[in-house]
Amino acid sequence: MSDRPSWSPQTSHIPTAPGVYRFRDGDHRVIYVGKAKSLRARLGSYFRDAHSLHPRTRLMLATAQGVEWTTVHNELEALQLEYTWIKEYDPRFNVKYRDDKSYPWLCVTWSDDYPRVFVGRGTHKKGWRYFGPYAHAWAIRDSIDTLLTVFPMRSCAPGVFRSAGSSRRPCLLAHIDKCAAPCVGHISMEAHRNLVRDFCSVIAGKSAPVIKDLQASMADYAETMEYEKAGKVRDKVEALQRVMEKNSVVLDETADVDVIALALDPLEVAVQLFHVRSGRILSQRGWIADRPGGDDSDQGQSSEDLPQLVEAFLLQIYTSLDGDQQERTRIIPPEILVPCLPESTLILEKFLSGFRGSTVRIKVPQRGKKKALTETAQTNATGALALHKTRRASDLTTRNQALDELAQVLEMDEVPLRIEGYDISHVQGAHTVASMVVFEDGLARTSEYRHFTITTVQSDDVGAMREVLHRRFSRLIDEREVMATDPQGLVDASTRRTKRFSYAPGLIVVDGAGAQARIARRVLDDLGFGHIVVVGLAKRLEEVWIPGREFPLILKRNSVALYLLQRIRDESHRFAVTFHRSKRSRAMTESLLDCVTGLGEVRRKALMKAFPSLKKLRAATAQEIAQVPGFGMKLAQGVVQAVAEKPEAINMTTGEVLD
């Protein structure tokens, strides 16, 4: 990288206006997106002295084969376009903050008729309210258990709720006064929602009005000499106060702020985020990311790099919220404390204010409680980075060793950064399916997984492997032709992201011995992909079969390369078997209900949702089935008759025949 790349544009051809630029690789994939006040000044900095650039930036330029830009009117438009393109293209060299562990959150199913509260992890659903994330699941469960004595809202799972409603018998929580039993009508829908509303207010840190109302109610009961009721209200107030005492008061009661701290080393950055509501720390969260730029010093705390990292964090975290305007207003605070101000602070404030629906200010605290809290967050960030490096060092080293060893033993010209694994699954030739799993940089990329329904052959693993590989790489050829003529032609209209199916692997791993590997080699050669390496991994002796060689390759049992191949093989097998079971289950269930006249796909799904197992469906009466949306008494009687005539029991979830 000592010389200027041949594809770099002439400086005089780059406009001086603000805008957004995209670097693309040889396959026209966007690998980096950035914005600039002056495109000429920013892009020119990439091509002046490559040795002064961060190693990751030099790697990006070595991967890139072209750059393009779009001019805009002002910095705000540039920020908005940069955010849109990062969401659309998911560039590999842009900073991506990932959680340094899985944090639990508290969820209230607000859109339900009778909302429930539970602690979970994973993705969020639209219409539900989420609080947290929290550092420890046990701590928030303990708080919920206490709060249910004050606000006895529903906390049971949907199945328990329906079962109690059908039997007209409330569960144990109702008997110990931790549930108002809406399932059996002990409380109205409106009264239950009021409980939920107060519960959410307390969890959000706004307990003072609720405590004030309870204290007023306690005084009224005492005045009318209803001392037993007054005592129960007193116990509720004390319970609320115990819950709130667990969250330390760090700022004034009116303070709603987020505190952000970053700790850097030459390769990675750790972020800590404290959510402070009504002066109390409600939750804390951490992220780890690879550094996209900066200097090569051991200190890594580059004054030039840090503002860019802060900006990237603010954009990624606050603009990726899926909730409605009310949810964004609740989550994005009016004040955000950061270790340093990004270059485009005023533009960021305007951008985030639009997301929140009201003013957002980004500040660096200089003194007092806010300064002390920022220092506490900084201490946590430094500790989190040190702990992450301790945990991940061996994993990162092992992954690199595995990829290097694979390239060496398979005599590859370069390390296989993308590896695809394939497997076939069927039972005696029925419902044959195939799977494709993807590993990038030695890690599973689940968003790239694909499954295929085999249509041309049955009971023939080799023929099925031929079909799936032919379909996959024929699609690759088609998409490359589209990319060559119209780079925007592969943008998914629903997600606004570029489809990544056109990304060619460096290595293909098939589950099986020589026959599967040979047919895979033949398909790739016929389609013009002779440069892609193919291996087959046999289960019995873990032999690595390479097409064209008479004998398999035997790797040491402690080989990290063999372990990586086993992970890919096992993951492709798991993914194929899971898809096969779902197809078999659907087929068996459909065959059971095929004889019912008037039972279409929509009604069938509604029926299976209401009665997820054949046992429950058999136990249901025609009157109960008729309550399912879209069903009438005549259709319900047809279902009852069809189920009664079926001799064996089938699990409608797994498709397995039961005794």
ZAMIGU-448907 format. One line per field, with one value per residue (C-alpha): x, y, z. Coordinates in pm, 1 decimal. Layout:
# residues N
px <- [X  ...]
py <- [Y  ...]
pz <- [Z  ...]
END
This chain:
# residues 659
px <- [0.0  294.3  159.4  -170.3  -426.8  -486.0  -860.4  -834.4  -998.1  -804.0  -825.6  -958.7  -1250.2  -1373.8  -1620.6  -1556.6  -1924.3  -2048.3  -2156.5  -2134.9  -1889.4  -1885.7  -1588.7  -1665.2  -1467.4  -1411.9  -1759.9  -1927.0  -2011.3  -2005.0  -1734.4  -1722.6  -1950.7  -1843.4  -1952.3  -1757.6  -1796.5  -1569.9  -1551.0  -1225.6  -1047.6  -1174.8  -1116.4  -781.0  -664.1  -700.4  -452.2  -176.0  35.5  -81.0  182.1  24.1  -314.4  -447.4  -388.4  -763.0  -795.3  -504.3  -676.6  -997.4  -810.8  -635.4  -975.1  -1143.1  -1151.8  -1343.2  -1504.7  -1815.1  -1984.1  -2308.2  -2315.3  -2582.2  -2680.3  -2562.5  -2416.4  -2756.6  -2845.0  -2502.7  -2560.1  -2904.0  -2773.7  -2477.0  -2711.5  -2940.0  -2656.5  -2499.1  -2836.4  -2879.7  -2537.9  -2406.0  -2045.1  -1786.4  -1534.0  -1774.8  -1766.4  -2026.7  -2090.9  -2188.7  -2296.7  -2012.0  -2266.4  -2635.1  -2835.2  -3186.3  -3467.1  -3804.4  -4099.1  -4463.0  -4687.5  -4864.1  -5058.5  -5233.3  -5580.3  -5438.1  -5065.0  -4819.3  -4472.6  -4174.0  -3795.5  -3637.1  -3360.3  -3349.1  -3540.5  -3815.2  -4171.9  -4365.1  -4630.7  -4459.1  -4276.9  -3921.4  -3718.4  -3349.3  -3133.3  -3022.0  -2693.0  -2845.2  -3164.3  -3202.7  -3204.5  -3488.4  -3688.4  -3655.1  -3785.2  -4078.0  -4166.5  -4181.8  -4373.7  -4639.6  -4744.6  -4814.8  -4942.6  -5082.2  -5076.7  -5062.8  -4724.0  -4823.1  -4749.2  -5022.7  -5085.0  -5136.5  -5364.6  -5583.6  -5593.0  -5705.6  -5969.8  -6102.1  -6117.1  -6235.4  -5975.3  -5702.1  -5344.3  -5143.6  -5034.5  -5396.2  -5425.5  -5113.2  -5227.8  -4962.1  -5211.6  -5553.0  -5672.3  -5796.6  -5813.4  -6129.6  -6273.9  -6178.6  -6067.6  -6186.7  -5967.3  -5950.9  -5863.2  -5592.9  -5442.7  -5428.5  -5222.5  -4992.8  -4959.6  -4852.2  -4614.4  -4448.6  -4419.4  -4232.0  -4001.4  -3927.8  -3814.4  -4121.4  -4236.4  -4293.3  -4649.3  -4745.9  -4611.8  -4785.9  -5121.6  -5076.0  -4990.2  -5300.8  -5509.3  -5353.7  -5444.0  -5804.6  -5838.6  -5689.5  -5927.7  -6229.3  -6078.4  -6029.8  -5698.2  -5660.8  -5681.8  -5452.4  -5199.1  -5204.9  -5143.4  -4859.7  -4698.6  -4723.4  -4554.6  -4271.5  -4233.0  -4209.7  -3952.3  -3742.8  -3740.3  -3640.2  -3364.0  -3192.6  -3130.5  -2873.0  -2953.7  -2672.3  -2833.0  -3124.4  -3471.7  -3550.1  -3242.9  -3306.2  -2970.7  -2762.6  -2393.9  -2152.5  -1787.2  -1534.4  -1210.1  -979.1  -682.0  -517.0  -763.4  -1088.7  -1314.1  -1536.7  -1844.1  -2041.8  -2387.5  -2564.3  -2937.1  -3025.7  -3393.9  -3531.4  -3180.1  -3138.8  -2928.5  -3193.2  -2969.4  -2625.9  -2507.4  -2178.4  -2056.9  -1734.2  -1631.5  -1331.4  -1170.7  -1219.8  -946.5  -705.8  -330.8  -95.2  19.7  -11.5  -218.8  -486.4  -671.4  -647.9  -810.5  -879.0  -1043.7  -1252.9  -1509.3  -1577.4  -1637.8  -1876.3  -2069.5  -2090.3  -2216.8  -2486.1  -2608.9  -2614.1  -2779.0  -3039.5  -3142.8  -3190.6  -3492.6  -3791.1  -4061.4  -4310.8  -4261.0  -4374.0  -4124.3  -3837.1  -3928.1  -3907.5  -3576.6  -3385.2  -3319.7  -3316.0  -2948.0  -2659.8  -2321.9  -2020.3  -1640.4  -1584.9  -1799.0  -1817.1  -1727.0  -2090.4  -2245.1  -2501.2  -2609.1  -2632.9  -2845.3  -3082.1  -3093.3  -3162.7  -3415.6  -3610.1  -3605.2  -3711.0  -3971.1  -3821.1  -3487.6  -3178.8  -2852.8  -2508.6  -2265.2  -1928.1  -1965.6  -1702.2  -1772.5  -2007.4  -2213.7  -2236.3  -1858.3  -1820.3  -2077.6  -1893.2  -1571.2  -1750.6  -1872.2  -1516.7  -1382.7  -1642.6  -1551.5  -1181.3  -1255.3  -1491.8  -1226.3  -965.4  -1209.2  -1310.6  -950.2  -890.7  -1194.8  -1156.1  -780.7  -773.9  -1081.2  -944.9  -610.4  -771.2  -988.0  -692.1  -487.3  -772.9  -809.8  -434.2  -403.1  -692.7  -529.2  -201.8  -328.5  -565.6  -290.6  -505.3  -363.1  -535.8  -719.0  -1088.4  -1262.7  -1603.9  -1682.1  -2012.8  -2133.4  -2397.1  -2596.4  -2892.7  -3173.1  -3462.7  -3632.9  -3640.8  -3647.3  -3945.8  -3939.6  -3577.9  -3423.1  -3078.4  -2909.4  -2642.8  -2464.4  -2207.5  -1902.2  -1717.0  -1383.3  -1439.6  -1774.8  -2125.5  -2313.8  -2670.6  -2829.0  -2665.9  -2808.7  -3034.8  -3240.6  -3363.2  -3646.2  -3513.2  -3747.2  -3558.6  -3450.2  -3548.9  -3343.3  -3026.3  -2791.2  -2547.6  -2822.1  -2963.7  -2618.1  -2588.8  -2923.8  -2860.4  -2512.7  -2631.6  -2915.8  -2694.1  -2416.4  -2649.1  -2809.9  -2462.7  -2397.2  -2730.4  -2677.1  -2326.0  -2466.4  -2719.1  -2447.8  -2232.5  -2509.7  -2704.3  -2543.3  -2878.2  -3061.0  -3002.9  -3129.7  -3411.9  -3712.4  -3843.5  -3519.4  -3331.2  -3024.8  -2816.2  -2873.8  -2556.4  -2632.4  -2395.9  -2095.1  -1877.1  -1710.6  -1345.8  -1418.0  -1713.9  -1759.5  -2006.6  -2128.9  -2012.6  -1725.0  -1578.1  -1897.6  -2050.9  -1721.7  -1669.9  -2017.5  -1969.2  -1636.0  -1797.4  -2085.4  -1850.0  -1619.5  -1912.4  -2035.4  -1692.8  -1603.6  -1299.2  -1107.0  -1336.0  -1192.4  -1425.1  -1383.2  -1603.6  -1596.4  -1691.5  -1846.1  -1706.0  -1333.9  -1349.4  -1161.7  -1124.1  -1193.4  -1050.4  -1176.4  -903.7  -711.9  -721.5  -689.7  -845.2  -656.3  -619.1  -580.6  -465.9  -744.4  -636.2  -617.9  -796.0  -863.7  -1041.2  -1243.2  -1358.0  -1457.3  -1651.2  -1838.5  -1937.2  -2040.6  -2242.5  -2411.0  -2515.8  -2651.7  -2847.1  -2993.6  -3096.3  -3256.8  -3450.3  -3593.8  -3674.3  -3864.5  -4070.3  -4164.4  -4250.9  -4458.8  -4654.7  -4712.0  -4841.2  -5070.3  -5202.1  -5275.4  -5479.1  -5699.3  -5706.0  -6042.9  -6212.7  -6410.2  -6364.2  -6045.8  -5800.5  -5449.3  -5553.2  -5806.4  -5565.1  -5298.6  -5553.6  -5660.5  -5303.0  -5233.2  -5532.2  -5466.7  -5093.3  -5105.2  -5327.6  -5397.0  -5546.5  -5733.9  -5889.0  -5990.5  -6159.0  -6532.7  -6698.3  -6816.6  -6456.7  -6324.5  -6604.0  -6460.1  -6145.1  -6151.7  -6301.5  -6469.1  -6837.2  -7015.6  -7033.0  -6660.1  -6578.1  -6782.9  -6589.0  -6260.4  -6384.3  -6491.4  -6158.8  -5956.2  -6170.1  -6121.0  -5740.4  -5611.9  -5267.4  -5161.4  -4928.9  -4742.2  -4841.6  -4523.7  -4260.3  -4457.5  -4367.6  -4609.3  -4686.4  -4778.3]
py <- [0.0  235.2  347.2  512.4  251.7  245.4  284.0  594.4  905.4  1218.4  1479.6  1740.3  1512.5  1488.7  1763.2  1983.0  1967.5  1765.4  1411.3  1037.5  796.0  417.5  188.4  -129.4  -451.3  -653.1  -808.0  -464.1  -517.2  -204.5  -256.7  89.0  393.1  734.3  1097.3  1420.1  1795.9  1807.4  1492.8  1603.5  1655.6  1332.6  1100.1  1259.7  1162.8  793.5  812.6  1047.3  828.4  471.5  402.7  662.3  486.0  240.7  -125.2  -185.8  114.8  -13.6  -352.2  -183.1  0.5  -320.7  -493.4  -205.6  -180.8  142.9  437.6  639.9  933.5  1127.5  1497.8  1649.8  1999.9  1996.3  1786.1  1674.7  1522.0  1356.0  1205.8  1076.7  923.5  763.1  605.5  477.8  322.3  155.5  -3.6  -104.3  -246.0  -362.2  -281.4  -511.7  -233.1  1.9  -14.4  -256.3  -250.3  -591.8  -685.4  -820.6  -1056.3  -1139.7  -905.6  -983.8  -733.3  -694.2  -705.9  -601.5  -727.8  -393.9  -471.5  -774.8  -741.5  -853.2  -762.4  -990.9  -923.5  -1153.9  -1149.9  -1261.2  -1219.3  -1190.2  -982.6  -733.1  -745.6  -446.9  -320.5  -456.0  -241.9  -327.4  -211.0  -262.2  -438.0  -539.2  -679.5  -977.8  -1172.1  -1278.0  -916.1  -805.1  -1122.4  -1045.5  -692.6  -826.1  -1068.5  -778.8  -548.4  -812.7  -782.3  -414.2  -443.1  -796.9  -798.3  -1107.1  -1280.6  -1627.6  -1772.1  -1773.7  -2146.7  -2119.4  -1818.2  -2002.3  -2316.9  -2125.6  -1946.6  -2274.0  -2444.7  -2129.7  -2201.4  -1940.1  -2044.7  -2031.4  -1669.8  -1555.7  -1736.0  -1565.3  -1220.9  -1184.4  -1189.7  -1026.5  -1329.9  -1160.7  -1510.2  -1585.8  -1235.7  -1129.4  -793.3  -596.7  -531.3  -158.7  -208.7  -459.7  -217.4  48.2  -194.4  -250.1  123.2  183.7  -113.8  33.9  374.4  227.1  19.9  334.5  505.6  723.7  581.1  907.4  973.7  610.8  613.2  946.1  804.4  494.3  703.7  915.4  597.7  465.0  789.7  766.4  410.3  509.4  801.5  574.6  323.6  54.2  -37.6  -375.2  -214.6  65.0  -195.7  -367.7  -37.5  38.4  -294.4  -204.3  129.8  -39.4  -296.2  -19.0  164.4  -153.1  -196.8  163.3  145.9  -121.7  139.0  384.1  755.8  926.4  1248.4  1476.8  1323.6  1517.1  1386.6  1159.5  1099.6  832.7  817.2  678.1  585.7  428.0  239.5  179.7  -28.6  -42.3  -303.1  -281.0  -42.7  -116.3  93.9  121.1  280.3  374.2  451.2  702.8  780.3  1005.2  1025.6  648.0  403.6  171.8  -41.0  -74.0  -227.8  -296.4  -334.8  -439.5  -339.9  -360.1  -22.7  98.8  363.2  555.1  531.8  243.1  349.5  126.7  388.0  381.5  668.4  880.2  1220.1  1198.3  854.6  884.4  1137.6  916.0  616.0  816.0  928.3  573.4  447.0  715.3  647.3  269.1  245.9  519.8  508.7  130.8  138.1  -49.8  94.4  367.9  736.8  693.5  411.5  613.4  911.5  686.5  524.2  822.5  1066.1  1445.4  1450.3  1223.2  1247.9  1144.5  1145.1  1384.0  1571.6  1438.0  1677.7  1688.7  1730.0  1989.3  1775.9  1466.7  1656.0  1765.0  1411.9  1243.8  1513.2  1415.8  1051.8  1133.6  1393.0  1650.8  1817.0  1600.5  1749.2  1583.4  1708.9  1642.4  1687.1  1910.2  1890.7  1765.6  1446.6  1401.5  1415.0  1158.2  928.7  954.9  851.2  550.7  450.6  493.2  261.3  0.7  36.0  -12.6  -319.8  -461.9  -428.1  -601.5  -884.7  -919.1  -948.3  -1215.9  -1415.6  -1376.4  -1396.4  -1773.2  -1785.2  -1526.2  -1700.4  -2039.8  -1912.3  -1759.2  -2074.7  -2288.9  -2080.5  -2067.5  -2443.4  -2510.2  -2301.1  -2487.4  -2847.3  -2786.7  -2606.2  -2295.5  -1970.5  -1765.2  -1813.4  -1912.4  -1616.5  -1747.1  -2118.4  -2280.7  -2617.7  -2837.7  -3139.3  -3348.3  -3478.2  -3717.7  -4028.6  -4313.5  -4059.2  -3864.0  -3483.2  -3449.5  -3115.2  -2956.0  -2695.8  -2433.4  -2278.6  -2000.0  -1933.1  -1604.5  -1548.3  -1878.1  -1772.8  -1881.7  -1618.4  -1734.4  -1456.7  -1616.7  -1965.8  -2109.9  -2425.9  -2593.7  -2831.4  -3097.1  -3152.8  -3357.3  -3667.8  -3874.1  -4126.8  -4006.4  -3794.2  -3747.9  -3634.6  -3402.1  -3250.6  -3194.7  -3011.9  -2784.1  -2679.1  -2622.6  -2402.9  -2209.1  -2130.7  -2072.0  -1809.0  -1669.4  -1633.3  -1459.0  -1216.4  -1129.5  -1040.2  -814.0  -654.7  -587.0  -388.5  -249.7  -254.6  -147.2  -435.5  -668.7  -435.6  -600.9  -369.6  -473.3  -448.7  -203.8  -422.8  -569.9  -942.2  -1127.9  -1458.5  -1344.5  -1368.3  -1660.2  -1885.7  -1978.4  -2330.0  -2570.1  -2847.4  -3126.7  -3382.2  -3717.0  -3909.0  -3912.0  -3936.1  -3613.5  -3424.8  -3548.5  -3443.2  -3103.3  -3062.4  -3158.5  -2909.9  -2623.7  -2704.1  -2716.1  -2374.6  -2211.0  -2208.5  -2432.2  -2202.4  -2285.1  -2564.4  -2855.9  -3110.2  -3383.7  -3476.1  -3835.4  -3893.3  -4236.0  -4159.2  -3781.3  -3821.1  -3519.7  -3623.0  -3404.6  -3469.3  -3606.1  -3772.6  -4146.0  -4139.2  -3906.7  -3651.0  -3751.8  -3458.2  -3487.6  -3527.0  -3208.5  -3012.7  -2676.3  -2700.0  -3033.0  -2887.4  -2601.0  -2845.0  -3053.0  -2746.6  -2655.2  -3013.5  -3051.0  -2713.3  -2793.9  -3129.1  -2964.0  -2701.7  -2963.9  -3195.4  -2907.8  -2804.1  -3164.3  -3219.4  -2905.0  -3015.5  -3366.4  -3229.0  -3000.9  -3281.3  -3523.4  -3261.7  -3158.4  -3519.5  -3554.2  -3255.3  -3283.3  -3454.8  -3162.9  -2963.9  -2587.7  -2601.6  -2380.4  -2269.0  -1967.4  -2158.8  -2449.0  -2217.9  -2061.8  -2408.4  -2521.9  -2202.8  -2259.7  -2635.3  -2694.3  -3071.3  -3349.4  -3447.1  -3104.7  -3105.9  -3444.2  -3321.4  -3012.1  -3008.2  -2877.4  -2573.4  -2490.7  -2534.6  -2314.4  -2027.9  -2024.6  -1725.7  -1826.2  -2140.7  -2221.5  -2514.2  -2715.9  -2684.4  -2756.8  -3078.2  -3179.7  -3135.0  -3334.8  -3619.1  -3621.4  -3631.9  -3907.5  -4127.4  -4101.6  -4418.5  -4300.9  -3992.9  -3746.6  -3464.0  -3160.3  -2977.2  -3242.2  -3465.9  -3777.6  -4069.8  -4130.7  -4455.6]
pz <- [0.0  -52.5  -389.9  -469.8  -586.0  -960.0  -908.3  -688.4  -841.6  -926.7  -654.8  -894.9  -983.5  -622.4  -522.4  -221.1  -116.0  183.9  105.9  170.7  9.0  -38.5  -94.8  -293.2  -337.9  -654.1  -631.6  -607.5  -239.7  -23.9  239.7  400.9  424.5  550.8  544.9  512.9  528.0  223.1  13.0  -149.1  182.1  338.9  43.0  -28.7  320.6  230.3  -58.2  65.4  294.3  345.7  615.4  845.0  834.4  1091.0  989.0  960.2  727.4  516.8  497.3  382.9  105.8  3.0  -24.3  -206.4  -583.7  -622.2  -447.5  -527.4  -359.5  -336.5  -260.9  -34.7  72.4  434.1  715.0  845.3  509.9  501.7  846.7  746.6  421.7  599.2  854.7  576.4  379.2  682.2  762.2  397.3  312.3  652.5  547.6  699.4  779.5  957.4  1335.1  1474.3  1845.7  1974.8  2324.8  2534.7  2692.4  2671.3  2893.5  3020.6  2982.7  3145.8  2907.6  2947.5  2667.6  2644.4  2325.0  2484.5  2631.5  2966.4  2955.6  3131.5  3270.6  3225.6  3202.4  2875.9  2622.8  2245.1  1992.7  2071.5  1944.7  1823.6  2063.9  2377.7  2632.6  2731.0  3028.8  3083.4  2988.9  3336.9  3456.6  3641.1  3570.7  3934.1  4050.8  3824.1  3899.3  4268.3  4205.8  4000.7  4277.8  4524.5  4291.1  4223.1  4586.6  4515.0  4157.6  4118.2  3737.8  3523.0  3500.3  3374.9  3030.1  2762.0  2800.8  3177.2  3125.2  2872.3  3083.3  3393.0  3188.4  3048.4  3388.5  3571.0  3838.5  3905.4  3966.0  4289.3  4235.7  4273.6  4607.0  4747.3  4626.0  4354.8  4070.3  4038.2  3837.6  3518.3  3365.0  3565.4  3563.4  3916.5  3774.8  3474.4  3171.9  3248.5  3616.1  3523.2  3270.6  3543.9  3753.1  3456.3  3398.7  3761.7  3743.3  3432.6  3597.7  3893.5  3671.8  3470.2  3790.0  3840.5  4171.2  4363.7  4232.1  4292.8  4649.7  4714.4  4600.8  4816.7  5120.4  5064.3  5037.7  5360.7  5540.0  5416.2  5545.8  5881.3  5909.6  5855.6  6101.9  5833.0  5986.8  5817.8  5473.5  5586.5  5701.4  5361.7  5184.3  5428.1  5339.3  4970.4  5028.1  5217.7  4940.3  4681.1  4885.8  4919.1  4541.7  4479.6  4741.1  4532.7  4261.7  4391.4  4371.7  4180.6  4049.4  4124.1  4106.0  3787.4  3601.4  3300.7  3132.2  2963.8  3056.8  2796.4  2849.9  2611.5  2672.4  2375.1  2279.6  1934.9  1806.0  2001.1  2190.7  2491.2  2565.1  2887.7  2894.7  3219.5  3199.0  3472.9  3520.6  3792.7  3935.2  3975.6  3774.5  3632.8  3411.1  3261.9  2935.9  2760.0  2401.4  2234.1  1880.9  1649.8  1596.6  1239.9  1250.8  1471.4  1520.5  1584.7  1927.5  2226.2  2396.9  2132.9  2300.7  1986.4  2022.8  1651.2  1667.9  1985.4  1854.9  1552.5  1778.3  1996.9  1689.7  1552.7  1887.6  1918.3  1566.3  1599.6  1941.9  1933.6  1567.4  1559.6  1791.6  1644.1  1870.9  1795.4  1874.7  2236.2  2287.8  2137.4  2356.7  2663.1  2570.0  2429.9  2718.3  2687.5  2790.8  2689.8  2864.4  2655.5  2709.1  2416.9  2167.2  1810.9  1533.7  1421.5  1767.9  1662.3  1367.4  1590.0  1841.3  1566.6  1423.6  1760.4  1853.9  1544.5  1654.2  2009.0  1918.6  2156.4  2232.0  2293.4  2420.8  2402.9  2669.2  2831.5  3211.4  3368.6  3743.0  4014.5  4031.8  3656.8  3624.2  3904.4  3739.7  3406.9  3580.5  3730.1  3385.0  3252.5  3521.9  3420.9  3052.2  3124.9  3335.2  3070.6  2797.6  3012.4  3093.5  2728.6  2614.8  2876.8  2767.7  2393.9  2344.9  2322.3  2097.5  1855.1  1842.7  1789.3  1505.8  1328.1  1377.3  1242.9  927.4  869.6  921.2  682.6  413.3  467.0  470.6  177.1  -17.0  -64.1  -198.1  71.4  400.5  349.6  514.9  406.4  435.0  337.3  467.6  299.8  417.1  299.2  523.3  455.5  592.8  338.5  59.5  189.8  225.2  111.3  205.6  204.6  419.8  362.0  660.2  646.1  861.5  820.9  993.3  1174.5  1326.1  1228.0  1025.4  1091.4  883.4  576.1  636.8  365.2  328.9  10.1  -74.7  -312.9  -608.2  -869.8  -674.6  -371.9  -172.1  -345.0  -135.0  -423.6  -660.8  -396.4  -339.8  -714.5  -721.1  -424.7  -538.7  -894.6  -765.6  -528.7  -778.1  -1073.0  -853.2  -781.4  -1155.0  -1208.9  -922.1  -1037.2  -1377.8  -1207.0  -991.6  -1299.3  -1470.5  -1173.9  -825.1  -675.0  -840.4  -545.5  -274.1  -79.0  -97.2  246.2  447.9  221.5  252.8  -27.0  -69.2  27.3  -146.0  -424.6  -192.5  -314.8  -52.9  -43.1  84.5  70.5  327.3  246.1  496.2  361.7  213.5  -135.9  -344.1  -213.3  -246.4  -603.4  -720.5  -554.8  -736.3  -1067.7  -1029.6  -943.4  -1235.5  -1477.8  -1358.9  -1375.3  -1005.6  -1021.4  -787.3  -490.2  -275.0  -183.8  95.0  237.9  605.1  686.8  1029.5  1107.2  1122.2  1067.2  739.1  512.6  151.7  -123.1  -478.8  -705.5  -425.2  -378.2  -1.7  254.6  457.3  821.0  1058.0  1416.7  1669.2  1845.3  1520.6  1540.5  1166.1  1213.2  1498.3  1274.7  997.6  1251.9  1374.4  1019.5  938.4  1259.4  1215.0  857.5  977.7  1260.3  1029.2  771.1  1027.6  1185.2  848.6  758.1  1083.0  1030.2  677.2  794.9  1082.8  852.5  604.6  869.5  1021.9  681.4  588.3  906.8  825.2  445.3  449.3  629.3  374.4  399.2  607.0  418.2  504.9  713.3  921.8  961.7  1106.8  1340.9  1455.9  1522.0  1713.5  1940.6  1983.3  1929.8  1988.5  1864.7  2225.4  2295.8  1966.1  2047.7  2391.8  2247.4  2188.9  1874.9  2072.5  2175.5  1821.5  1689.4  1898.1  1680.9  1439.9  1104.7  1236.8  1260.2  1419.7  1095.9  1028.8  1395.4  1381.5  1069.6  1253.6  1554.1  1323.5  1132.5  1453.1  1603.0  1295.8  1309.3  1485.3  1598.3  1793.4  1625.1  1792.6  1587.6  1687.9  1609.0  1374.7  1574.2  1611.8  1978.5  2150.7]
END
